[in-house]
Amino acid sequence: MPAKLSTRPMLRRCAVAGAAGIVLLGTGLPTATDDDRPDLNRFYRQKVAWAKCPGEGLPKDMQCGKITVPLDYAHPKAGTLDLALARYRATGEKRGSVLLNFGGPGGAGIPEFASGGKEFMELTDGYDIVTFDPRGVGRSSPVSCGDREENIGVADDGTEVDRDPQTVLKQLRRAADACARHSGPVLPHIGTVNASRDMDVMRQALGDKKLNYLGFSYGTRLGAVYAAQFPEKVGRMVLDGVDTLTEPLTEQGVAGAQGQQKALDDFINWCVKDIACPFGQDAREARKQVVRLVESLDENPVPSAFGEPFTGQDLVGAIGHALYSEELWPSLERALASLIEDGDTHTIESFAGRAAPTGREETADPDGGLVDAEDIPLDNVPAALMAVNCADDPDRPTAGQIVRNLDRLRAEYEQASPVFGLYRLTEVLMCYGRPKGTDFIRDEVKDVHTPKVLLVGTRGDPATPYRWTVETAQRLGSSAVVLDNKGGGHTGYGSSKCVHNKVDSFLLYGTLPPDGSSCGLEEDRE
């Protein structure tokens, strides 16, 4: 359930508008041989037509395009979606493409690419590097749950968790109905199983026989699902910050709260050594001040940069994203000081990647076309995160289970983290009232028969604990090769030179590190 939005220090969301059309080809395509198999030939006949990305402040060498995919792969005539893509072209002799996913779920690839794509320029020695906004995310039919008064239900301030369980159930039902009403036809077809099928259409449209892939955080789940669905199409695949394939959302939430609390404690220990730290110079008292600040904002929100209330749970979400990289700590310290001393939320909100509200009742294009960047709804990131996580998990708490277990769950999550506990519990509860999720990931994504896949696990990762790397490697079977990153922060590619070099060597030249080898802190200081 990691709410990963970036693999590197720079976390900025830029407007990306416009994409070129599609050219149809007629050769080299898979054909339907079974009368019962849906005919997807027209989708596999696409070729991306790349063009300049319109918009202010975007890299001039980044190009934009799109592909069209079926809304429902089982019924491809029932409607289509356009998915937004972006690329940097190969500078050397092109050998194909590397597809990037920055995580989430709910993270749009194109704005991440615009702000942090230069980190991947070594890969352009042999590849076009390409990213995309997955279905339901960013410009690709973004899901939404509507206005703030109805969209997140118990997530607005976390205080709903304290109320009578029957009140919580009503809030959850209302929130699920609002999400269905505002998201349009894409919501029942969101999730990793369909997103991985979209990636295979991308692979063909990019002209690649095999998919070369670099996925971070949630993107590792997406890559593993692709490997299970299309093992014969896997090329060189790297999974960095490995997500779990088996743990229920309730267990993922506790693990996430514990990891984020440890990262927060580390940040506070660093902050109090600086006289400018807004929490003073005593670490124990500083930790109490953070809790009091969250509680105070939940009780009395302040106006946000967009005029809406900025609550304690908004602050929790922003801090959680900022803790993914130690390089962001100085910026987080200054942002918290601005909030505490001046009531200014502008800087702290930037960590959450919030976009301006659109004021539109319907946010998704009903015809499945690309949405303009300025029309992406404010709540698309949390709405897509919830939608995908719920779609990927077959477990659903019944009303009776929520009533019986709410107090126990609340205590368990608050013990895991007094700051992040309620935030994480809310994400789990939000699956109530939604359709049952898929069994495919938990039951079928295992023992994949693919070329070797490189898995990078970071020992101090606050979002995806290292044990998930070990468990996923065992689950994937003999194809998995583990690289043990001894450092901290979420994922290794953006923070460890050693990891960065080993990943690039594998993607560019096929050179794999030995299974179980490591990158140490001393190697990154060289």
Backbone torsions as a table, in degrees:
resi	resn	phi	psi	omega
1	MET	NA	21.7	-176.0
2	PRO	-63.0	131.0	179.7
3	ALA	-91.6	57.2	-172.6
4	LYS	-79.7	127.0	178.4
5	LEU	-117.3	-12.9	-179.4
6	SER	-158.6	150.9	177.5
7	THR	-102.2	5.1	-173.3
8	ARG	-144.4	171.1	-174.9
9	PRO	-59.7	-43.1	-176.2
10	MET	-73.0	121.9	179.9
11	LEU	-129.9	95.5	-176.1
12	ARG	-137.2	140.2	178.9
13	ARG	-107.5	118.0	-177.3
14	CYS	-109.8	149.5	177.8
15	ALA	-75.1	129.3	176.5
16	VAL	-126.9	117.2	-176.8
17	ALA	-122.8	146.7	172.5
18	GLY	84.2	138.0	174.0
19	ALA	-153.3	150.6	-176.5
20	ALA	-81.5	174.3	-173.9
21	GLY	-85.5	-156.8	-171.3
22	ILE	-126.8	138.9	175.2
23	VAL	-107.9	130.9	-178.7
24	LEU	-92.5	136.7	176.6
25	LEU	-114.7	173.7	-176.4
26	GLY	-135.6	17.4	-177.1
27	THR	-133.5	161.0	172.1
28	GLY	67.0	35.2	-172.7
29	LEU	-114.5	150.9	173.4
30	PRO	-67.4	145.7	179.7
31	THR	-118.3	150.6	178.3
32	ALA	-81.9	117.1	-178.4
33	THR	-102.4	-12.2	-178.4
34	ASP	-108.6	128.1	-178.8
35	ASP	-59.3	-25.3	-179.0
36	ASP	-87.0	-7.5	-177.6
37	ARG	-88.0	128.9	179.1
38	PRO	-58.5	142.4	-179.9
39	ASP	-84.4	109.2	-179.0
40	LEU	-106.8	13.4	-173.3
41	ASN	-55.4	-41.3	-174.8
42	ARG	-65.8	-28.4	178.3
43	PHE	-76.0	-32.0	179.0
44	TYR	-84.4	4.0	175.9
45	ARG	-95.8	5.0	-175.0
46	GLN	-80.1	154.1	169.3
47	LYS	-136.3	129.9	-177.4
48	VAL	-70.5	130.6	173.3
49	ALA	-99.0	106.2	-174.5
50	TRP	-84.2	146.3	178.1
51	ALA	-149.8	168.9	177.8
52	LYS	-60.8	141.4	177.2
53	CYS	-84.4	113.9	175.9
54	PRO	-69.1	155.2	177.1
55	GLY	132.6	153.2	-178.2
56	GLU	-80.0	137.6	171.9
57	GLY	74.5	13.4	-179.7
58	LEU	-89.6	150.2	178.0
59	PRO	-57.9	132.8	-176.8
60	LYS	-67.7	-25.3	-177.7
61	ASP	-93.0	4.1	175.4
62	MET	-89.7	132.5	-179.9
63	GLN	-111.7	154.1	-179.6
64	CYS	-120.1	154.1	177.2
65	GLY	-160.0	-170.9	178.0
66	LYS	-155.8	161.2	168.1
67	ILE	-131.0	162.7	176.9
68	THR	-112.7	133.3	-180.0
69	VAL	-129.6	158.8	177.3
70	PRO	-71.3	142.4	173.5
71	LEU	-60.4	-43.9	-178.1
72	ASP	-128.3	113.2	-176.9
73	TYR	-65.8	-24.4	177.4
74	ALA	-76.1	-22.4	-179.7
75	HIS	-136.6	74.2	-171.3
76	PRO	-65.4	-14.6	178.1
77	LYS	-87.4	-0.9	-174.6
78	ALA	-83.1	-3.9	-179.8
79	GLY	144.4	164.7	-178.1
80	THR	-134.4	165.0	174.5
81	LEU	-129.8	145.5	169.2
82	ASP	-98.3	134.5	178.5
83	LEU	-112.6	131.3	-177.9
84	ALA	-81.8	134.5	178.3
85	LEU	-125.1	159.0	172.0
86	ALA	-146.0	155.1	179.5
87	ARG	-149.6	158.3	161.6
88	TYR	-112.4	131.8	-174.2
89	ARG	-77.5	151.7	175.7
90	ALA	-62.5	137.8	178.2
91	THR	-94.6	-24.5	177.0
92	GLY	-102.0	-157.6	178.1
93	GLU	-69.2	120.8	-173.9
94	LYS	-76.1	130.1	176.7
95	ARG	-112.6	4.7	-178.7
96	GLY	138.8	-152.1	-177.3
97	SER	-128.8	154.8	166.5
98	VAL	-116.6	122.7	-180.0
99	LEU	-93.0	132.2	-178.3
100	LEU	-111.9	139.0	167.6
101	ASN	-129.1	125.9	-172.7
102	PHE	-89.0	-3.0	175.2
103	GLY	109.2	-161.1	-175.5
104	GLY	141.1	-114.2	-10.8
105	PRO	-61.9	149.3	-177.9
106	GLY	111.9	-3.9	179.5
107	GLY	-86.0	123.8	176.7
108	ALA	-80.9	130.6	-175.5
109	GLY	-72.6	-35.3	-170.1
110	ILE	-68.0	-47.1	176.4
111	PRO	-64.0	-32.7	174.9
112	GLU	-64.3	-39.8	179.4
113	PHE	-63.7	-41.8	-178.1
114	ALA	-64.4	-35.2	-176.4
115	SER	-92.1	-29.0	-174.1
116	GLY	-126.9	10.1	-175.2
117	GLY	-64.6	-22.3	-177.7
118	LYS	-64.6	-20.1	177.9
119	GLU	-65.3	-16.5	-174.1
120	PHE	-106.6	10.8	-172.5
121	MET	-64.8	-25.2	176.8
122	GLU	-60.1	-30.9	-178.0
123	LEU	-70.7	-19.0	179.2
124	THR	-73.0	-3.4	172.9
125	ASP	-62.1	-24.8	179.4
126	GLY	-135.4	-9.9	-172.2
127	TYR	-136.9	151.1	155.8
128	ASP	-71.1	136.8	172.9
129	ILE	-106.1	130.5	-167.4
130	VAL	-131.0	141.6	171.0
131	THR	-135.3	178.4	-173.7
132	PHE	-158.1	159.2	167.7
133	ASP	-93.6	113.1	-178.3
134	PRO	-63.0	163.5	178.2
135	ARG	-55.4	134.2	-178.8
136	GLY	86.2	1.3	-170.8
137	VAL	-128.9	140.7	173.7
138	GLY	60.5	-125.4	-177.5
139	ARG	-87.7	-2.2	-176.3
140	SER	-98.5	77.3	-179.7
141	SER	51.5	62.6	-173.5
142	PRO	-64.0	135.7	174.7
143	VAL	-82.0	158.1	-179.7
144	SER	-153.5	158.7	175.1
145	CYS	-117.1	14.6	171.3
146	GLY	89.3	-157.1	-176.8
147	ASP	-65.7	157.8	-175.3
148	ARG	-60.5	-31.7	-178.3
149	GLU	-64.6	-23.1	-177.4
150	GLU	-123.3	-10.2	-164.6
151	ASN	-76.9	-42.7	-173.4
152	ILE	-107.0	-5.2	176.3
153	GLY	60.6	-111.4	-177.3
154	VAL	-74.4	-9.5	-175.4
155	ALA	-84.9	-10.1	-176.2
156	ASP	-59.9	-45.8	-178.3
157	ASP	-137.5	-1.5	178.0
158	GLY	78.8	-14.8	-175.6
159	THR	-72.3	-18.8	178.4
160	GLU	-60.0	-29.2	-178.6
161	VAL	-64.8	-22.3	179.9
162	ASP	-81.1	-13.7	-171.7
163	ARG	-83.4	179.6	176.4
164	ASP	-58.3	136.9	-178.2
165	PRO	-55.6	-33.2	179.2
166	GLN	-65.1	-34.8	175.7
167	THR	-66.9	-41.0	177.5
168	VAL	-60.2	-43.6	-179.8
169	LEU	-60.5	-42.0	179.2
170	LYS	-63.9	-40.8	178.1
171	GLN	-63.5	-40.7	-179.2
172	LEU	-66.5	-41.6	178.1
173	ARG	-63.7	-42.3	-179.6
174	ARG	-63.6	-39.9	179.5
175	ALA	-66.3	-43.2	179.1
176	ALA	-61.8	-41.3	178.6
177	ASP	-64.5	-40.4	179.9
178	ALA	-64.4	-41.3	179.3
179	CYS	-63.1	-42.4	179.2
180	ALA	-65.0	-38.5	-176.1
181	ARG	-70.4	-37.3	-173.5
182	HIS	-92.6	-14.2	-172.8
183	SER	-90.0	-19.9	-179.7
184	GLY	79.6	-166.7	-170.8
185	PRO	-70.0	-13.4	-176.8
186	VAL	-73.3	-25.6	-170.6
187	LEU	-57.4	-44.9	179.1
188	PRO	-67.1	-11.8	-175.0
189	HIS	-117.2	16.6	175.2
190	ILE	-83.8	166.4	179.4
191	GLY	125.8	164.6	-171.4
192	THR	-71.7	-32.4	-179.8
193	VAL	-61.9	-45.9	178.1
194	ASN	-72.8	-35.9	178.7
195	ALA	-63.4	-35.4	178.7
196	SER	-70.7	-33.0	174.5
197	ARG	-66.4	-36.5	174.5
198	ASP	-59.6	-39.0	-179.3
199	MET	-64.4	-31.0	178.0
200	ASP	-71.1	-34.8	173.2
201	VAL	-63.9	-40.2	176.3
202	MET	-60.2	-46.3	-179.7
203	ARG	-52.7	-48.4	-179.5
204	GLN	-66.0	-41.7	-178.4
205	ALA	-66.8	-26.8	177.0
206	LEU	-81.4	-7.5	178.3
207	GLY	84.2	22.1	-177.2
208	ASP	-104.6	133.7	175.3
209	LYS	-73.5	-31.4	179.5
210	LYS	-125.5	150.5	177.9
211	LEU	-91.5	115.6	169.0
212	ASN	-93.8	131.7	-164.2
213	TYR	-145.9	139.4	173.7
214	LEU	-130.3	110.4	-176.8
215	GLY	-120.4	139.0	-178.9
216	PHE	-113.8	137.6	172.7
217	SER	56.4	-119.6	176.5
218	TYR	-54.3	-30.3	178.5
219	GLY	-60.0	-19.9	175.4
220	THR	-73.3	-35.8	174.3
221	ARG	-62.6	-44.0	179.6
222	LEU	-61.3	-42.6	178.6
223	GLY	-65.7	-41.3	179.3
224	ALA	-64.4	-39.7	178.2
225	VAL	-65.5	-39.5	176.2
226	TYR	-60.6	-43.7	-178.8
227	ALA	-61.4	-35.1	178.3
228	ALA	-73.6	-34.7	-177.9
229	GLN	-82.7	-34.3	-174.7
230	PHE	-132.6	58.5	-174.5
231	PRO	-59.6	-32.6	-178.3
232	GLU	-75.4	-10.1	-178.8
233	LYS	-103.7	2.2	-178.5
234	VAL	-78.1	127.7	173.8
235	GLY	-99.9	-117.4	176.6
236	ARG	-97.1	117.2	-173.1
237	MET	-123.6	132.4	177.4
238	VAL	-124.8	131.1	178.0
239	LEU	-119.2	113.6	-172.7
240	ASP	-118.1	122.0	-174.6
241	GLY	80.9	62.8	-161.0
242	VAL	-73.2	127.3	179.0
243	ASP	-80.9	160.6	175.6
244	THR	-80.7	148.9	175.8
245	LEU	-107.8	-9.2	-169.8
246	THR	-125.9	-28.3	-174.4
247	GLU	-69.5	134.6	174.3
248	PRO	-61.4	159.5	-178.6
249	LEU	-58.1	-34.6	-179.9
250	THR	-61.1	-41.2	179.2
251	GLU	-74.0	-36.2	176.7
252	GLN	-61.8	-39.5	-178.5
253	GLY	-63.6	-42.5	178.3
254	VAL	-63.8	-45.4	179.2
255	ALA	-61.1	-40.5	178.8
256	GLY	-65.7	-41.2	178.9
257	ALA	-63.7	-41.8	179.2
258	GLN	-64.2	-44.3	-179.5
259	GLY	-64.3	-41.5	-179.8
260	GLN	-70.1	-35.5	177.7
261	GLN	-63.9	-41.4	177.4
262	LYS	-62.2	-42.2	178.8
263	ALA	-64.2	-38.7	177.6
264	LEU	-64.8	-42.8	177.6
265	ASP	-60.1	-40.6	178.4
266	ASP	-64.1	-41.2	178.0
267	PHE	-62.4	-44.2	-179.0
268	ILE	-63.6	-42.0	178.1
269	ASN	-59.8	-34.6	176.2
270	TRP	-73.6	-44.4	-173.8
271	CYS	-62.3	-43.9	-173.1
272	VAL	-68.2	-11.4	175.4
273	LYS	-78.9	-11.0	-179.5
274	ASP	-103.3	130.1	-178.8
275	ILE	-63.9	-20.1	178.9
276	ALA	-83.9	-2.1	-178.7
277	CYS	-60.0	125.5	-175.6
278	PRO	-69.0	-10.5	-179.8
279	PHE	-101.2	7.6	179.9
280	GLY	87.5	-161.7	-172.9
281	GLN	-115.5	7.9	177.5
282	ASP	-108.5	116.1	-172.7
283	ALA	-63.2	-42.7	-178.4
284	ARG	-63.3	-45.0	178.2
285	GLU	-67.1	-35.6	179.2
286	ALA	-61.9	-41.1	178.8
287	ARG	-63.5	-37.7	177.1
288	LYS	-67.5	-36.2	179.4
289	GLN	-64.6	-37.3	177.8
290	VAL	-61.8	-44.9	179.0
291	VAL	-61.5	-44.6	-179.4
292	ARG	-65.2	-36.1	178.8
293	LEU	-64.0	-44.4	178.4
294	VAL	-61.7	-46.7	-179.5
295	GLU	-62.6	-40.3	-179.6
296	SER	-63.8	-42.7	180.0
297	LEU	-71.5	-29.7	174.5
298	ASP	-66.1	-38.4	-179.8
299	GLU	-77.8	-37.3	-176.9
300	ASN	-137.0	80.4	-179.7
301	PRO	-60.6	155.0	175.0
302	VAL	-108.8	159.1	179.8
303	PRO	-64.3	136.7	178.1
304	SER	-84.5	178.9	177.1
305	ALA	-61.7	-22.1	-177.8
306	PHE	-104.9	9.3	177.1
307	GLY	89.8	-11.6	179.1
308	GLU	-85.9	162.0	179.2
309	PRO	-64.6	138.3	174.0
310	PHE	-107.4	111.5	-172.1
311	THR	-99.9	175.4	175.6
312	GLY	-62.1	-35.9	178.9
313	GLN	-71.5	-29.9	171.2
314	ASP	-62.6	-42.0	178.4
315	LEU	-63.4	-42.8	178.8
316	VAL	-57.8	-46.3	179.7
317	GLY	-61.6	-41.8	-179.6
318	ALA	-66.8	-43.8	178.4
319	ILE	-61.5	-41.1	-179.8
320	GLY	-58.0	-42.4	178.4
321	HIS	-68.1	-39.2	-178.1
322	ALA	-66.8	-26.2	-177.6
323	LEU	-78.4	-3.2	-179.2
324	TYR	-67.6	-20.6	-178.7
325	SER	-140.8	132.1	177.6
326	GLU	-64.2	-24.4	179.2
327	GLU	-67.0	-17.6	178.4
328	LEU	-88.2	-6.9	-174.9
329	TRP	-58.9	-45.1	178.5
330	PRO	-59.9	-39.5	178.2
331	SER	-67.0	-39.4	178.2
332	LEU	-64.0	-42.1	178.4
333	GLU	-57.9	-46.6	-179.5
334	ARG	-66.6	-38.4	-179.8
335	ALA	-65.3	-41.2	178.0
336	LEU	-66.5	-37.6	177.2
337	ALA	-62.8	-41.8	178.2
338	SER	-63.3	-39.7	179.2
339	LEU	-66.4	-47.5	-174.6
340	ILE	-72.0	-42.1	-173.7
341	GLU	-85.7	-32.7	-174.6
342	ASP	-121.4	-4.4	-176.2
343	GLY	68.5	20.6	-176.2
344	ASP	-91.2	118.3	-178.2
345	THR	-97.0	-5.0	-171.4
346	HIS	-55.7	-49.2	-174.5
347	THR	-71.8	-43.5	-178.3
348	ILE	-65.7	-32.8	179.1
349	GLU	-66.7	-26.6	-178.5
350	SER	-63.1	-26.3	179.5
351	PHE	-69.6	-25.7	-178.7
352	ALA	-88.2	-4.2	178.4
353	GLY	64.7	32.2	-177.5
354	ARG	-73.9	141.4	176.7
355	ALA	-108.1	162.6	-179.9
356	ALA	-66.7	144.9	178.1
357	PRO	-66.7	147.4	-176.1
358	THR	-92.4	-27.8	-175.7
359	GLY	74.7	11.6	-178.7
360	ARG	-97.0	139.6	177.8
361	GLU	-70.9	-45.1	178.1
362	GLU	-108.4	123.3	-174.6
363	THR	-98.6	-31.0	-178.0
364	ALA	-88.6	146.1	174.4
365	ASP	-69.7	118.7	-177.0
366	PRO	-63.5	-19.6	178.4
367	ASP	-91.5	2.3	176.4
368	GLY	81.8	9.7	178.9
369	GLY	-78.4	170.3	179.3
370	LEU	-66.8	140.7	177.4
371	VAL	-89.8	141.2	175.6
372	ASP	-63.4	145.6	-175.8
373	ALA	-57.3	-37.4	-178.1
374	GLU	-72.8	-10.4	-179.7
375	ASP	-102.0	6.7	175.1
376	ILE	-67.5	126.1	-174.3
377	PRO	-66.7	151.1	-178.4
378	LEU	-54.2	-38.6	-172.0
379	ASP	-98.4	17.5	-175.8
380	ASN	-60.8	-39.0	-178.9
381	VAL	-62.3	-55.9	178.6
382	PRO	-67.3	-33.3	179.7
383	ALA	-65.7	-42.0	179.1
384	ALA	-71.2	-37.7	177.6
385	LEU	-57.9	-47.6	179.7
386	MET	-65.0	-43.2	-176.5
387	ALA	-62.4	-44.4	-177.9
388	VAL	-71.2	-46.2	180.0
389	ASN	-59.9	-40.7	178.8
390	CYS	-69.3	-39.2	178.9
391	ALA	-65.7	-27.6	-177.0
392	ASP	-87.7	-9.1	-174.3
393	ASP	-116.9	123.3	-177.3
394	PRO	-77.5	-14.7	-177.0
395	ASP	-77.9	137.7	174.3
396	ARG	-134.9	123.4	176.4
397	PRO	-69.8	135.6	174.6
398	THR	-80.0	166.2	177.1
399	ALA	-58.8	-41.4	-179.9
400	GLY	-63.4	-38.6	179.2
401	GLN	-66.6	-39.9	178.7
402	ILE	-64.3	-44.6	-179.6
403	VAL	-61.1	-43.9	-176.4
404	ARG	-74.3	-34.5	-167.6
405	ASN	-107.1	-2.1	-172.2
406	LEU	-60.0	-46.4	-179.7
407	ASP	-63.4	-41.6	179.4
408	ARG	-64.3	-45.2	-179.8
409	LEU	-63.0	-43.1	-179.3
410	ARG	-60.7	-43.7	179.2
411	ALA	-64.7	-40.7	-179.6
412	GLU	-63.4	-43.1	-178.3
413	TYR	-71.8	-38.4	178.7
414	GLU	-68.8	-30.3	174.7
415	GLN	-68.1	-38.0	177.4
416	ALA	-64.1	-37.4	178.2
417	SER	-163.5	120.1	175.7
418	PRO	-69.8	-15.9	179.5
419	VAL	-97.4	-49.0	-172.8
420	PHE	-97.1	-6.3	-173.4
421	GLY	-59.7	-53.9	-177.7
422	LEU	-64.7	-36.3	179.0
423	TYR	-60.6	-45.6	-179.7
424	ARG	-70.3	-39.0	178.9
425	LEU	-62.9	-39.2	178.9
426	THR	-59.9	-42.1	179.1
427	GLU	-59.4	-36.3	179.3
428	VAL	-71.5	-45.6	-177.6
429	LEU	-64.0	-27.1	-175.5
430	MET	-65.6	-11.1	176.3
431	CYS	-76.8	-14.7	178.0
432	TYR	-62.9	135.3	179.1
433	GLY	87.9	-5.0	177.8
434	ARG	-97.0	158.2	178.2
435	PRO	-59.4	152.7	178.8
436	LYS	-57.6	139.3	179.5
437	GLY	-82.2	176.4	-175.8
438	THR	-75.4	148.6	170.9
439	ASP	-90.9	-7.6	-169.1
440	PHE	-61.1	-46.0	-173.8
441	ILE	-64.5	-47.0	-176.9
442	ARG	-70.2	-35.0	-173.1
443	ASP	-95.0	-31.1	-168.2
444	GLU	-113.3	-19.0	-176.7
445	VAL	-85.7	84.6	-178.6
446	LYS	-165.4	158.1	177.0
447	ASP	47.5	49.9	-177.6
448	VAL	-74.6	142.7	179.9
449	HIS	-105.3	81.9	-177.1
450	THR	-131.7	169.8	166.6
451	PRO	-59.4	169.9	-177.4
452	LYS	-58.1	137.0	178.2
453	VAL	-115.2	129.6	-179.0
454	LEU	-91.3	121.8	177.7
455	LEU	-109.3	126.4	179.2
456	VAL	-109.9	120.6	175.9
457	GLY	-117.3	134.8	-179.4
458	THR	-107.5	127.7	-173.0
459	ARG	-61.8	-37.3	-177.5
460	GLY	-101.1	27.3	-176.8
461	ASP	-71.7	123.4	-178.3
462	PRO	-79.3	-11.7	-174.8
463	ALA	-112.1	-37.9	-179.5
464	THR	-125.1	95.2	-175.6
465	PRO	-58.9	149.9	-175.4
466	TYR	-57.0	-32.5	-178.8
467	ARG	-61.1	-26.5	177.2
468	TRP	-66.9	-33.7	176.0
469	THR	-62.4	-46.5	-179.2
470	VAL	-63.5	-45.5	-178.2
471	GLU	-65.0	-42.8	-179.8
472	THR	-67.5	-37.8	177.4
473	ALA	-61.4	-44.3	178.0
474	GLN	-63.1	-37.4	-178.4
475	ARG	-70.3	-40.5	-179.5
476	LEU	-70.0	-26.5	174.7
477	GLY	95.0	-152.7	-170.2
478	SER	-66.8	-14.0	179.9
479	SER	-76.9	-16.1	-173.1
480	ALA	-83.8	134.7	173.5
481	VAL	-123.4	124.4	-174.6
482	VAL	-101.2	132.1	170.5
483	LEU	-111.3	119.9	-175.5
484	ASP	-93.0	109.0	178.3
485	ASN	-94.2	117.4	-174.4
486	LYS	-79.1	-2.0	-174.5
487	GLY	-84.6	-163.5	179.7
488	GLY	-122.1	-179.0	-178.3
489	GLY	88.8	164.2	-176.7
490	HIS	-86.3	115.0	-176.6
491	THR	75.3	164.4	-174.1
492	GLY	-110.1	-26.1	-170.8
493	TYR	-61.0	-39.8	-176.1
494	GLY	-85.4	-11.0	-175.1
495	SER	-118.6	-18.5	-177.1
496	SER	-118.1	120.1	176.6
497	LYS	-62.3	-37.1	-179.7
498	CYS	-62.3	-49.0	178.2
499	VAL	-61.6	-46.1	-179.1
500	HIS	-54.4	-48.0	-177.1
501	ASN	-66.9	-39.7	-179.1
502	LYS	-69.3	-37.6	177.5
503	VAL	-66.0	-45.8	179.5
504	ASP	-62.8	-38.8	179.5
505	SER	-63.3	-38.4	178.5
506	PHE	-68.9	-47.6	-177.0
507	LEU	-67.1	-38.3	-177.0
508	LEU	-81.5	-40.3	-170.2
509	TYR	-122.5	-3.8	-178.7
510	GLY	77.2	14.6	-177.7
511	THR	-86.5	111.4	-178.5
512	LEU	-96.3	138.5	170.4
513	PRO	-70.7	156.1	177.0
514	PRO	-60.6	145.0	177.4
515	ASP	-58.8	129.5	-179.7
516	GLY	87.7	-0.5	177.5
517	SER	-71.6	167.3	-171.9
518	SER	-135.7	162.4	168.5
519	CYS	-117.3	122.2	-177.9
520	GLY	-99.8	164.5	179.9
521	LEU	-61.4	-34.9	-177.6
522	GLU	-66.4	-28.8	179.9
523	GLU	-70.4	-30.1	-180.0
524	ASP	-81.2	-13.4	178.0
525	ARG	-87.9	-11.4	-177.1
526	GLU	-70.5	NA	NA
